Amino acid sequence: MDRDLPPLRLLTAFAAVVRSGSVQAAAAELNVTQPAISQSVRKLEDHIGLPLLDRGSRPARPTEAGYALAATTAESLSRIADLLDTLRQAESERAKTVTVACSVGVATYWLMPRLSAFYRAHPDLLVNVVTTQSGVPALVDGIDLAIRYGHGRWNDGVLHHLFDEVVEPVCAPSVRSRFGSEVPPAAVSLLHVRSAEPSWLTWPDYFAGTGRPVVRGGGQTFTNYVQTTQAALEGHGMMLGWRSITGELVASGALVSAGLPVVVPRNAFHLAQRNKKTGEATEKFARWLLAHARADYGSRAKGAIAADTP
């Protein structure tokens, strides 16, 4: 249905006449001439097909239809103004908020412990963290940045190398104390992570990359690195400790090296940023992450093997 609405300028002119009480006062309020206001009212009446002012009175007073139209116009303009204020406020808040997506393990053990330092430097900004099961979270609507592990050849955003990963078998101190210089993989339960991502280094990949005998069967399998890490902390076996996930736990002594070779996978962590213009928070947080990653992981672990596996 075609609803032939009159131009907004005619409605606002008439609403000003009713609000101010006269054509003269409306002209002064809108900073235009009286003839311009009078012409706007007549054009509005022609458009609607009804008289809106009773010109037999002095000053002219709105008709019943005029009062109804003026009230509806004033209410509608007020609601539009309120909406515009809400939209501007939302845009202002959005400019101070960044949403970053990453895997559960990266969020829990790498990103979240660093956020307090970011907030100290930028107390007016807010970081929302969205966790995914995938190691390559998508830059969908609502996601400004994504921390990804992989080959780094994605084309859906601007990519920055974040840091190379280092992988080392780790276990609880109680497990390590049962053995000598190293923990034999065949003598303990190996903790596995079930993942659809082919880029994640697995125990078979580790054995192939280091030339160690393959240990088949046994062990426990989990759906993410947080569960696996918790099992290792409780002494249930030995896991492949990714530096970004277990590095702080090793530094604190909660987990220890199993004494086995350290490898550097050919893949690395990257920061993906949306191609379109982003807000202040996104730009600042991206620069902050890159600077801290370089400071924390400026070099590979000494003696690490550059693995040909993922």
N, C-alpha and C positions, 0 to 999 in steps of 0.2 A: 504493500500500500504506500502510495506516494504522499508523504506528509509535507505539504508545501509550507515550510517554516519561513517566517520573515527574516531579513538580515539582522544580525545581532546588534549592529549599530543603531537600528531603529528601535529595538527593544530597550537598549540601554538609555537612549535619549528619552523615551517615554517614561521609563522607570525613574529617571532623574526628575522629570516634571512632577510626578506624583510624590516622590520622596521630599522634594524641596518645596512643593506647594505652588509653583508657578513656572511659566516658560522662562521668565526673566531670571529667576534664581537657578533654574536648570542650565541656562546658557552660561551663567557665571561659573557654576560648578564644573561644567565640562569645557570651559574656556573656548566657547564658540559663540556665534551671533544668535540673537533671538530668532531671526528669520530661519536660520538653519535648524533650530529646534522645532519651530512650527512646521517647517516642511517635512521634517522626519516624522512628526506625529501624524500628519496628513497622509504620508506615504504608508505608514503602518496601518492607518484606518482603511485605506484603499486596498491594501494587501489582505486584510482580515475581512473587510466588508461590513464593519460595524463601527459606529461612533465610539470613541474612547474618551472624549472630553465633551462636557456640556458647556458649549460656548455661549449659552444664554445667560450664564452667571458670570459675575466679576469678582475675583478672577475665575477663569474656567475651571470647573471641577470635574474629576473623573466620573464617568458613568459607572454603572454597576459592572459592566464588562471591563471597563478600564481599571477599576479597583482589582478585579480578579486577575487580570493580566499582569498588572504591576506587582501584585503580591507573588504570583508564580515566578515572574522574571527575577525579582529580588532574591527569592529563595533559591532559584536555580543558579544564579550568579554567585551566591554565597557558597553553595555546595561546590561549584567549580573552583572557586578561590581556595576553599578548604582542601580540595583534592590536589590542586597545584602545590599548595604548601606541603602536603603529605608526600607528593612525588619528589619535590625538591629536597625534603628532609631525608627521604629514602636514598636519593642519589648521593647526598652528602655522607650518609652513613656507609653506603656501599663503597665510596671512595676511601673510607678508612678501614675497610674489611677486605681480607683476602681469604679465599678458600683454596686449600691445597689438598690434593688426593695422593695417597700412597698406600702401600701394603700395610697390613696389621703389624707386622714385625718392625718395619721401618718407623711407623708412627709410634709404637710403644717404646722401642729401645733407642732410636736415633733422633727422631724429630721432637717428641714431647719433652725430653730432658733439656733440650736447647731453647725451648720457647721462653722460659723465664728470663734468659739473657736478652732475647729479642725485645721482650716487653719492658725490660729496664731501659733499653736504648730508645724504644718507641712506645711510650705508655699510652699514646692516643690512638694506636692502631690495634686491630683485632684479627687474630688468625683462627679460621675455622678449619678443622682437620676432618677429612672424609676418608675412611679406610675402605680398601677393596681387597678381595681375595687375589686379584691379578697383580703381577709385578709390573704391569704396563697399564696403569689406569688411564682412561680416556679423558680428553679435554672436552667434555660435554658441557652443555649450558649449566652455569652455576659453578663450574670449576675453573679457577684462574691459573693454577699451577699444578703440575703433576710430577712427583718424584718417581722416576722409572729406572728399572734395571734392564739392560739389554744391549743390543747392537748400536743404538743411537742413530738409526737411519729413518726415523719416523718423519713424516712430512705434514703433520697436522698442527704444527706450532713452531715456535722458535726454541731451539734446543741449545742447552749449555751443558758441557761436561761437568759433573758434580764431583765425583771422585772414583778412583779405581777401587775395586773390592779386593780384600785379602781373606782367604778362607783357610782355617786351621782347625783340625779336630780338637775339641775341648770336652772336658768332663768335670764333675765335681771333685774337689780335693780328696774325698774319701775313696773315689774310684782310682784316682792316680796313685794313691798311697799303696795300693795293692801290688803295684808293679815297679819295675826298675826305671831304666832310662826312657822307656816309652810304653804306651798302652797298646798291646796287640789287638788289632781290630777283631780278630777271630775269638778273642777271649772275653769280650764284653758285648752287651746288647747294643747294636747300632740303631740310633734314632733317626728315622727318615721323615721327610716332609713330602706329602703327596701334593703335587702341583701340575697343572696343565701347561705351565710355562716351560718350554724346552730350554730356555736360557738359564734356568736355575741349576746350579751345579749340584749333582747328587753323589751319593757314595760310589756308584759305579764309575761316574765321571772322575771322581777323585782318584780312585784306584788306577784308572787308565792313564790319567795325567801324571801321576807320580811313579808309575811302574811298580806299584805294590801288588801283591797277590790279591785277587778278587775274593771277597767274602760274600758268599751267597746264602740267602735265606736268613730267617731269624730277625730279631729286632722288633721295634715298634714303629708304627707309622702314624703321623699326625697330619692334620689339614693345614696347619700354618706354623710359622716359626715361633710364635709366642708359646704355643702348647709344647713344642719340641724343646724350647729353652727351659720351660718349667720342669719338664721331665729330667733334663740334664741337671738342673739345680738340685733336684731331689735324689740324684744319684742313680737314676734308672738306666744309665748307659752313656754312650759317647755320641756327640752330635758334630756336624760340620759347623763350626763357629764362624759366621760371617762377621767381619770386623765391625760393620755398622750395627749389628744386632747384639753380639756378645762381647764387643770390645770393652765396654765399661764394666761388665761383669768380671772379665778377666783382670782388668786393672784393679778392681776392688778385692779380688781373691775369691769371689763367690764361685767362679769357674776357673779352671787352670788349663794350660796347654797339655795335650796328651803326649807331647814329645814327638809327634809325627811331622812329616814335611808340610810346609806352608805353601799354598799356591795362590797365584793371581789369575783369575779367569780372564779370558779375552774380552768379555763384556764388562760394562761399568755402569755406574749410576749416573743418570742425567736428569736435569731439570727442564721440563717442557713448559713453555709459556704460550698462552693463546696468541694467535697472530693479531687479533684486533686490539685496538687501544685499551689498555688496562688502567686501573686506578692507581692512586698514590701508594696505597698499601701494598698492592701487588708488586710494583716496581721496587719499593724499598725492601720488601721481604725477599724478593728474588736476589737482589744485590747482597743482602745480608747472608743468605744461605750460601751463595757462591763464595763469598769471602771467608766464611767460617769453615766451609768444606776444604778450601785450599789451606787454611791454617791448621786444621786438624789432620788432614791427609795429604800432606805435601809430597810424600815419598812412599815408595813401596816398602813392605817389611823386609828387613835384612835377610838374605838367604832364601827369599821366596822363589818358587818355581813359576815361571810364566806358562800357565797351562794352556794346551791347545783345546781343551774341552770347554764347554760353554762358560 
